């Protein structure tokens, strides 16, 4: 097990600092009660993105991007503004190499996220600026809208997902995909495939695919392209892969895959999507996969803004670390939620409002009829059935938290103090940047 050492000893206590919003939160925990502090532990130093991208693009897995794009109809897929990625460097490095394309369609892959967000408009401006700077004449920039854009049917997967994709994404010779890889609590891993489904698909297609998230096999650490054959069973990720192959048809796919920390690059590889993604999964497992002995108490920080910008987003951190808490244990979640409960009315309705019902009704109702976003309520409800309490330190009002069966913690130190008062030998595991972890 990899254990972090970012602590300051203060007498018999340790000051534990974790990310919270755009700042940090501090907790004083007796040294003997800290079982572990766990956060991404890269096996290489984080480096400047522009340099790493240039180096990787000069040594691709397969052909050079400049050669692949020459005379081709090219589609460039960029992840949306809900992530903390080095967007400017990604865009500049890629667009510079697409000057000889016959045409260039740039799509910001929002999936079911809100398209009309400041972050997406910033990325849109960067793409337009780069296309102008490099004198690309025949280009367009689109922020995908899963509800309003025209979508075309390209087929159904073996699991019955009807694949409708953004019309502007079809018919290209080359697809260039930039993806920041990390663990994902039901798709196995965030990777380039997700830029197709959910990235550029219709609401209905995303909903059908995400209904598979209720299956126990749809979880982190499993993916059809995992280097370990015993970890390739993931129905939802397999469904995404089928959809990607339908969308791209006879086109080829070139990926810029990276693993970042605080907008610096820990790992980067480019070229053939399968080989690059498989390599990236191995790196993620080494850097962010942890095996722990479960304890009665855990502290979880998603990793600050934007990982904790909404309760909807922060939920991922709980799913990725839930294996560390014993049945009947307690969790302290530190998530500022500066942007509220959820990104948009529909997400709030099917996540938060659904979770406000009695827990047995939540689980039974969602199993009976899945609607997009209800998987968040389902996962929360499952967690609440196996824990004694989930305490939440947040800027959200107390009644917002109590309404969904959790306990507000305006003073998180008081939660820690009570744990230790009730059990002087209590063992506490602290997780930071938990949205990138996988705890087994």
BAKOL-863018 format. One record per residue (C-alpha): residue in three letters; x negated, y negated, z negated. Coordinates in pm, whole numbers, plus 50000, padded with zeros to 5 digits. Layout:
N
ALAXYZ
...
END
This chain:
440
UNK500005000050000
UNK498714965250089
UNK499064940649804
UNK498784902949834
UNK496524883149605
UNK497924847849646
UNK498284841449273
UNK496964817749011
UNK496394831548664
UNK497754809648390
UNK497064825548054
UNK499024857548026
UNK501324848248313
UNK500944846648688
UNK502374818148892
UNK503944834549195
UNK504654811049486
UNK506864820749779
UNK508174801250077
UNK511494783450030
UNK512924760950299
UNK510144738050416
UNK508364740650081
UNK507774766849814
UNK509344780549497
UNK507314790549190
UNK508014817648934
UNK506044825848620
UNK505854863348564
UNK503774881148299
UNK500874898148471
UNK501834932448344
UNK505294929448497
UNK504104922448852
UNK504154956149025
UNK503054940949358
UNK503144910149575
UNK503754919849935
UNK503684899050251
UNK502404904050609
UNK498794914550585
UNK497244911250933
UNK494274932851021
UNK492784903551213
UNK492484866151163
UNK495244843751296
UNK493914822951587
UNK494964793551803
UNK497674804452048
UNK496454786752364
UNK493054803652347
UNK494544837952278
UNK497104835352557
UNK494434824952808
UNK492214853952703
UNK495064879252726
UNK496314866653063
UNK492824870553202
UNK492824907353101
UNK496374920553155
UNK497674956053137
UNK498184958753512
UNK498064930753772
UNK497374894053708
UNK500504872953669
UNK499334848853941
UNK499234877554190
UNK502554892554087
UNK504474859954122
UNK503134849154461
UNK506054845654702
UNK508474861154454
UNK511784850454307
UNK510754847753943
UNK512804846153624
UNK511074834053306
UNK512814843652979
UNK511964823552665
UNK513284831152317
UNK515594805452161
UNK514914779151896
UNK515914800351595
UNK512354813351576
UNK509044798451467
UNK506894803951775
UNK504224783351952
UNK506664774252230
UNK504604746952394
UNK501564769352436
UNK503714798352559
UNK505424776852820
UNK502344758352937
UNK500264790052974
UNK502914808953168
UNK504354781553391
UNK500874771353506
UNK500514806153657
UNK503854805753838
UNK503024778154087
UNK503074801854384
UNK506494816854313
UNK509134812254582
UNK511564801054311
UNK511554799153932
UNK514584803253706
UNK513844796653338
UNK516394809853087
UNK516394803952712
UNK517664837052573
UNK520124827152303
UNK522104859752297
UNK525144852452080
UNK523444823151904
UNK524744787751944
UNK523294773852271
UNK523864736852193
UNK521174734051925
UNK518354708851890
UNK515694736051904
UNK517004749352235
UNK517104714552386
UNK513474709252281
UNK512484741552457
UNK514494731052763
UNK512594697852774
UNK509254716052744
UNK510144738753036
UNK511204709753258
UNK508084690153168
UNK505824719653248
UNK507544726253581
UNK507104689653677
UNK503494688253556
UNK502554718553766
UNK504564706054065
UNK506934735554085
UNK509574723454330
UNK512224750554334
UNK513024755453965
UNK515974755153726
UNK516254756453345
UNK519234772553173
UNK520204776552809
UNK522164809152810
UNK525744806952688
UNK527304841052623
UNK530824826352636
UNK530784800052909
UNK528284810753175
UNK529414832353468
UNK528504868653403
UNK528324897953643
UNK528914934853571
UNK525874956953640
UNK527084990053497
UNK527775008853174
UNK525245025852949
UNK525535062352844
UNK526965050052512
UNK529685030752688
UNK528364995252664
UNK529684975352961
UNK526764953853071
UNK527734918953188
UNK524744896353230
UNK524174859753317
UNK524604856353693
UNK521534834053718
UNK519364862353582
UNK520164886553863
UNK518374893754189
UNK514824883754092
UNK511684901454209
UNK509774894153888
UNK510854889153527
UNK508374872553294
UNK509284876552928
UNK507664860052625
UNK508374876852292
UNK507174872751933
UNK507284908051794
UNK508264917951439
UNK510374943251253
UNK514114941951317
UNK516574957051072
UNK518764974751330
UNK516994971751669
UNK513814986851526
UNK511554958751643
UNK512054924351794
UNK510444927652135
UNK510804918052500
UNK513744941552563
UNK515934920652331
UNK515584891152568
UNK517804910052812
UNK520364924452569
UNK521444904952370
UNK519374876252520
UNK521174870052852
UNK524334891052818
UNK527994882452762
UNK529634881252420
UNK531554913452489
UNK528414932252596
UNK526554920752284
UNK529504930852067
UNK529654965752217
UNK525914970752173
UNK525824956951819
UNK528614980051708
UNK525905006751716
UNK524204988651425
UNK526585006851190
UNK524875039751272
UNK522235049151009
UNK519735057551285
UNK519855021551411
UNK517275008151173
UNK513824992851144
UNK510775014151216
UNK512445033651499
UNK512405025851870
UNK512455045752198
UNK508985032152279
UNK507435039351938
UNK503955054751967
UNK505035081951720
UNK507465105951898
UNK509185113651566
UNK510265077151537
UNK511945072251876
UNK515575077851774
UNK517465044851758
UNK520845044651939
UNK521165006751951
UNK517625000552080
UNK518045028252336
UNK521245011352455
UNK519334978452495
UNK516674995852701
UNK519275010452938
UNK520834976252983
UNK517474960053060
UNK516824985353335
UNK520244978053488
UNK519734940353478
UNK516274940753634
UNK517264967153895
UNK514344968354144
UNK512454939053993
UNK509264942953792
UNK508744930253436
UNK505664912553301
UNK505554904752929
UNK503584881252708
UNK503944898252369
UNK502514883852050
UNK502604887051673
UNK502414853451502
UNK502004838951155
UNK502804802151102
UNK502604796251481
UNK499124811451504
UNK498454844051685
UNK497454875851505
UNK497764898151814
UNK498554892152180
UNK498774914052490
UNK500224908552837
UNK501344929353134
UNK503364961253172
UNK506314958352933
UNK506334994152804
UNK502604997652742
UNK502334963252582
UNK505394968152360
UNK504225002452243
UNK500854987952147
UNK502554959251963
UNK504754982951762
UNK501625000351634
UNK500134967051526
UNK503364956951349
UNK503414989651157
UNK499834984051038
UNK500324947450946
UNK503824946450801
UNK504904981850714
UNK504664991250345
UNK505415022450144
UNK506355014449783
UNK507535031449468
UNK510965015749406
UNK511434993949097
UNK514454980648909
UNK513794944749017
UNK512644927549334
UNK512234891149439
UNK512754883749809
UNK511874852950015
UNK512734855050387
UNK509774832250461
UNK511064796650445
UNK512604776350728
UNK513844787150982
UNK513904822450838
UNK516114810350550
UNK517994782950735
UNK521344800850683
UNK522564828850459
UNK523354847750779
UNK519704846150883
UNK518294852750535
UNK520244885450513
UNK517634902550731
UNK515084899750453
UNK517304919650218
UNK517794947350472
UNK514074950150540
UNK513144952450169
UNK516164970650018
UNK514285003649991
UNK512104988149720
UNK514924984849464
UNK516245014649271
UNK519965022649277
UNK521555000849010
UNK518674975949025
UNK518764938249074
UNK517544914649346
UNK516624877849335
UNK516914861949681
UNK515304827749736
UNK516864812750049
UNK517454775350083
UNK520144777750358
UNK519624741550465
UNK521854747150770
UNK524674763450576
UNK526254797750570
UNK526064808650933
UNK525294795151283
UNK528754787051413
UNK532404792651331
UNK532684828151468
UNK529604840051279
UNK530954825250955
UNK534384840651006
UNK533214875751082
UNK530284875750838
UNK531124853950540
UNK534934854450541
UNK534884892050596
UNK532484897250305
UNK534754877150073
UNK537264905950076
UNK537014934549819
UNK533944955449902
UNK535804988349978
UNK538044969450222
UNK535004953750389
UNK533404987550457
UNK536595005150563
UNK537834976750784
UNK534574972550976
UNK534225010051031
UNK537755009851173
UNK537284979451400
UNK533904963551463
UNK533684927251571
UNK530494908951652
UNK528764895151338
UNK530624918951102
UNK527544941151081
UNK526074914450851
UNK529034917850614
UNK528824955750639
UNK525124956750549
UNK525624932250262
UNK528554953050131
UNK526494985050144
UNK523704967949949
UNK526134954849687
UNK527534989649627
UNK524105003349534
UNK522764974349325
UNK523744959948989
UNK523454923949107
UNK522124901549384
UNK521134867249249
UNK520794839249505
UNK518754807449459
UNK519984783749731
UNK521274749049810
UNK524704763549884
UNK527404756249627
UNK527794781749349
UNK531334790849451
UNK530104799049803
UNK527904826149652
UNK530324839649392
UNK533054843149655
UNK531004870349828
UNK530264890549513
UNK526804876349438
UNK525484855049154
UNK524184819349197
UNK520754812949042
UNK520184775549016
UNK517224783148787
UNK515554814448926
UNK513064815348640
UNK515964823148406
UNK516694854648605
UNK513084866148566
UNK513064857748195
UNK516274877648136
UNK514904907948319
UNK511824908048097
UNK513764900547780
UNK516024930547843
UNK513104952647945
UNK509614941047837
UNK508114967848063
UNK510124957348369
UNK508284961248698
UNK508954934548961
UNK507944935449327
UNK507744901449500
UNK508174898649878
UNK507294867950084
UNK507844863850460
UNK510234893150416
UNK511954887350751
UNK508804901950907
UNK508334931550671
UNK509454967850676
UNK509584985450341
UNK509815023250334
END
